[in-house]
């Protein structure tokens, strides 16, 4: 090996060993100093020099120094680029491949030619969801996979069950969300609703509505129909 190549290899090895040593020290010190701290999923260097990212519970991000002497929770902002690096990291971690969505646990709403695809997680008692549904009705040529996501209490579970067990799920949903006509009482296998909540917990779906587009990107909140159209157009 040439001297220059040997030097580069040695530097790379030293950097790798240093990172591993830093991670081990952080794990050891945090475990000793904060015994109640959750199991650490990953430690990696943060974009800011001297700072390490500590990830727990799948999506929770903390920051620490290379010895684990200090622990920070909050957003890391790149002020020059005007980017929230913490938010971007969490979004990346919580991306869902559209073809991996458990669509068997959703019902379909097809409008126009249905060529464009969208998945939405909603609670039937969510006021923002009702506002969103009235606006979403303006979007055409789309197939919507609607995941009932009852997280706002027992009545949400009851309404979700009645909608899921209705003969025409899409109609029962539209009647309630857009026209205020409550779904009739119905009984059936509602294991899908439990799986939806478990899926949401796994992939950090913390509010409703949450939209997932066919490219895996997501949009939390009741975004306007114009924004839905813009994102669908950018994909298709």
N, C-alpha and C positions, 0 to 999 in steps of 0.2 A: 504494500500500500504506500502511495506517495505521502510525503510528510504533510502536505496541505490537507489531503483527504483524511489522514489519520487524525489530524488536529480537529477537523470538522466533526468526525465521528465521535471523538472524545468529548467535545463540547456538547453534542447532541445527547450522548449518554449521561453526561453530568447533569444536564438540564432535566432529563427524564427522571433520574434518580432523585434530584432535588425536589421535583414535584411530588414524587411518591413519598419522600420523607416528610414533606409539608403536609400532605394529606393524612399520613399516619399520626403525626403529632397533633393535628387538629382534631381528629377523631378521639384520640386518647385524652386530650385536655378537655374537650367539651363533655365527654362521658364522665370524667372525674369531677368536673366543676358544676355541671348541670345534670345530675343523675336522671331527672325527670324529662330531659329532652328526648324527643321522639327519635326512633331509629333513623339514622342518616341513610338516605338513598344514594346520594352522590355528592362528592366534593370535587370541584374543578376551579381552575383559575377564572376569575371574573375579568371583564374587559378593562377594568381599572387596575393599573399596576399595584402590586402588593396586596390585592384584595382577592379573597376566595369566595366562591359561591357554595353554600351549603343547602342542599335540597332535602326536604323531608315530606312525608305524606303525599308523595307523588308530584305536587305542584307548589308547595310552600317554599319560598326562597328566603334565605338569610345570607348575610355576608359576614366574613370574619377576616382577621389577619392571618399570617402564615403560621403563627403559634397557637391560634385559638384563644387569644387573651381577651378579645373583644368580639361582641356579637351585635350585629345591626339587622334591623328589619325595616324594610321600606323600599322605595323605588330608586334604582340607580339610573340617573339621567345623563345622557350624553348631550351637554348643553350646546356644544359646537354643531352637532348634527341635528339637535332638537329631537332626540329619540328617547323614549322610555325603554331602556334596555331590559329592565325587569319584566315589564309588561310583554315585551316581544318574546322573551324567553318562556314565560308562562304560556303564551299563545302557541308557541312552537311545541312545547311539551304536551299541550292538550289537543293538538290537531287529531282529527279522526278521518281516516281514509273513508270516503263516501261508500265505497263498495264493501266496507266492513261493518257498516251500520246494520243492526238487527231489524231489518225492515219488516220482518214477520210480526214484530211487536208494535207496528204502526198501521194506520189505515191510510189509503191513498185518496187524494183529491186531484182529479185530472181536469185541467182547463185547456181548451183549444186543442192543439196538436200534442200537448204534453211532453214536448221534446226536452225542455229544460228541466233540471232536477233541483229539488230543494227539500231539506229535512228541517222540521221545526219541533222543538220541545215546548209544550205549553201546559199550564194549569188552567182548568176551566173556571176557577174563581179569580184569576189574575186580571185586574183591570187593564193593565198595559197590554195583555194578550188580546182582550176584546177590542181595544183600540187598534191594535196591529191587524187583527183579522178583518176588520171593516176596511182597512186600507189595502190589505193584501188581496182582497177581492178584485181590485183593479188590475192585478197582474195576470196576464193571459199566457197561453202556450207553455204551461208549466205542470209538472207532476210534483205534488207536495206529499211527502211522507210525514204524516202527523203523529208524533209520539205524545201520548197523554202522559203528563208528568206531574202527578198530584203531590205537591209538596207544601201546600198552604193549609193543611188541616184535614180533619175527618170528612168535612162536607166535600172537599175536593176529591177525596177518594170515592165517595158515594157518587158524585156526578160523573167522575171518570168511568166508574163501573157501569153506570147506566148508559153512557155514550158508547163505551166499548162493546157492550152487550146488545145494543140496538140493532135492529135488522138493517138499517141504513146508517152506518156510523157517520159518514160525511154529512148527511142531512141533519142528524141529531146534533152534531157539532155546530154546524152553521146556524141552525135554529136557536141554539143557546147563545153562542158567542156573538152573533150579529143581530138577533131579533129578540133575545131574552126569553125564549120559549124553553122552559126547563125540560130536560129529557125524562121520559117515562121510566119508572122503576123497572129494572131488568136484572136478571141473574145469568151468569155464565162463568166460565173459567177466566179469572182475571190475573193469572200468573204473569201475563205480559206487563201489567202495570208495575208489579214488583220488580221485574227485570229492568224496566225502564228507569226506575229509581236507582237501582244498583249500577246501571250503565252510566247514569248521570253523575253519581258519586265517583265512579272510577275515572271519568273523563272531565271532571271539574265543571260540570254544568250546575252553576250555583244560582241561576235566576231564570225567570221566564218572561218573555219568550227568548229562546236561544235558537238561532238559525245556523244550519250547517250547509254550505254550498258544495257543489259536486267536485270542486277542487280541494276540499278539505278545510277551507277557511271557515271561520265562524263569526257571527255577529251577534253580540248580546244586546237585548233590549228591543223595544218597538220601533225599529227603524222605518222610515217612510217608504212607501211603495216605489218612489223614484229611485231610492238607493238600492232597493232589492233589484229593480230593473237594471240599474247600472252594473251591479255585481254579476248578475246573470249574463248580461251582454258581454262583459269582459271575459267570461269563461267560454261562452258558446260562439 
